[in-house]
Amino acid sequence: MTSLYNKLNKYKLSDVIDFEKKDLQFVALNNLFKNLNDKDIFFWLILLNSIVCYQLSSTWEKYWAEFSLYFSHIRNLDKTNLVNWFKDFLKTSKWNSRLYDIKIKRIDKINLFLSEFIINLDYYLVNLYELRDKIAFFMNQKNTDKTIVFSIKMIMYWALIVYWEIQDISHKKINIPIDSRLTKIFEKYKWDYNDINLFYCDLSKKLNIAELHLDALIWVNYDSLI
């Protein structure tokens, strides 16, 4: 891990947030919010999309651009018809057509929770780890599973776009969303680590950069690290 730390320790959190704001997924969401101008519906759409963001037929960036464009052109969105609109989007999506029936079931599960979030919006924003656990409970998954952790990362993007700042520090308790890139980095630098989550947790503490932000730092530097 030491060699990886030495390659990354020149960066500060402010640098990483600048990287995140250039992430094409962030750009797509920022464009969507400009068209929606409704933070509750914006959150709802991000959460719905996050929990079905797997087995794509494109890069994640391309898919989130498709998602943003689709909902930017709908003018009669409200909370009563949002889930049905989202199901229609999935049905016609070019990049997320696999496992449609399974993903619809996931949407129905999380729909039981969406109203509670809106009611307790302020509380969950300063307790993101509790939001993570609540989502994991409703989805019947581990709170370290990739889609669960990824949903919190995208909600963190939501907070950056709506408020242009991270309002809480509770996201420091949330694991990095493990993907193939992070697995390759782990295999190269793991030394005597056997647990990939512990590896990134310790790296995060050494760098003093929360794991959700560490994801962007590694993404930007991936080619030079691998």
N, C-alpha and C positions, 0 to 999 in steps of 0.2 A: 504493500500500500504506500510505502514511503515515496517511491518514485512517482506514483500518480499524484500524491499530495503535492510534491515539489513542482509538478507541472501546472497545478491549478491554484496554488496558494497566492498567486499575484492578483487574483480577482477578489473584488468586494461584492457584497450583496447588491449594491447599486448597479454594478456592472452587469450582474446576472439579470436583474429586472429589465435593464435596457435590452439584453438579449431576448428576453421573453416578449417584449413589446414588438420585436421584429419577427417573432415566430409567425409563420403564415397562418397557423390556427388562430392565434391572437388577432391578427389582421382581419381574418374572416369574421370573427366574432365582433370586433370593433365596428366593422361595416354594418353588420346586422343590427347592432344596438342603435346606430345612427338612424336606421330606418324604422325600428320598433319604438324606441324612446319610451319603453315600459320595462322597468327593471324586474318586475315580478314575472312577466311573460318571458323575458329574456332569460331569467334563471331557469324557469320551467323547461324551456327549449334546450338549454345547455345540459341540464340533468337528463332529460329524455334521450338526447343524442349520445351523451357520454356512456350510458349503460348499454347501448347497442353498438358501440364503436369497436367492433372486432370482426375478423373474417372479411375484411374489405377487399375490393377488387382494384384498389388504387392505393396511393400513399394517403396517410391520414390528412395531410395538408390539402390534397385535392378533394377529398371527401368533405372536409369542413367548409371548403369554398362552395361546394355544391349545396350543402345544407344552408349556408348563409344566403346564397343567391335565391334559393327557393322561398325562404320565409321572408326575405326582404320585399318580395313582390305580392305578399298577401295582405290585404288591407282590412279584413274583418276578423282578425284574430282576437279572441278573448279566452278567458279561462274555461268557459263552458264547452268550447269546441276545439281547444288546443290539442288534446290527445288524439282526436279523430283526424285533425289536420296532419299530425305527425305520422300517424299510421298511413295516411294517404301518401305522404312524402316517401316513406320507406318502400311502399309498393312501387313507386315510380323511380326510385333512386338508381342511378347508373352505377354507383360505386358501392352500394350496401344492399345488395339484393339477396345475398346468401342467408340461409337459415331464417327466413322471414317469419315463419310461424313461431319459432322459439323466441325471436326478438319481440314479437307482439306480446307474448306472455310476460316477458320482462317488463314491457311498458305497462301492462295491466297491474303488475305487482307494485311498481314504484308509484303508480297513480294513486294508490291508497295513502301515500305519504305526502304528496305534493301540497295538499291544502294545509297540512300541519306545518310545513316549512314556512309558507307565506304568513301564517299566523304568528310563528315564532322566529321570524326572519332575523331580528336584531340579536337574539340569543345565539342562534346557530352561527352567525357571522363571527362571533368572538369565541366560539367553541366548535371549530371545524372538525376536530377529532370526534366530537359527539355526533355531528352530522354524518361523518364517515361511518360510525358504528350503526347509526340508524339506517342508513342506506344498505349497509351490509346485512342488517337484520331483515329488512323487507325483501331483499334479494336472495336471502338464505345463502350468503357467501361469507368467506373469511374477510376480515377488514383489511387484510394485506393483499387480496386478489387484485389483479391489474385493473380490471374495469372499475372496481370500487375506488381505488386510489386515484386512478386517472380522472374519475368524475370530480374528485375534490380538487385536483390540479386545474381542471377547467372552471370550476366554481371560483377558484382563486383568480383566474383570468377574469371572470365575471366581476369580482370585487375591484380588480385593477382598472377595468373599463368603466365601471359605474362610478367609482370613487377616486380613481387614479392613485390609490395607495392600498397597501395591505393593512387592514384594520386591526388585525390580531396577531399574536405570536403562537397561537395554538397549533398552527400548521406544522410547527417544528416536531410535533409528536407523530406525524404521519409519514409512512414509508414512501420511498420513491417507487413509481410504477415501473416494475421490471419488464423490460422488453429484450429483443434479441441484441440490440446494441449494448445495453447495460450488461447483459450476460457475457458478451465477448470481452468487454472491459474487465469484468470480474475475473474471468478465466486468465487473463493476461497478468493481472496485478494482485491476485488474491493472496499470494504468499502462503501462509498457513491457515487462512480462513476457509471454513467449509460452508458457512452460512452466508448466502449472498445478501440477505437483508441486514445482517449484523455488519457486514463489510461496509455497506453504504451508510449505515447508521453511524459507524465510527468515523468514516471519512467526512461525513457531514459535521460531526462534532469538532473534528480537527480543523476543518476549514471555517467553522462557525457560519455555515450556510445551510439552511433547512433543506431536507432531502427533496422536497417538491421543487425548490429552486435549483438544487444540484442537477436535476434532470436537464435543465436548459444549458447549464454550464458544460456538461459532458457532451450534449448534442452539438453545441457550437464548436467544440474542440475535438470532436470524435475522430476525424481523419488523422490528426496529428497524434492522438493517443493510441490508436490501434496499430 
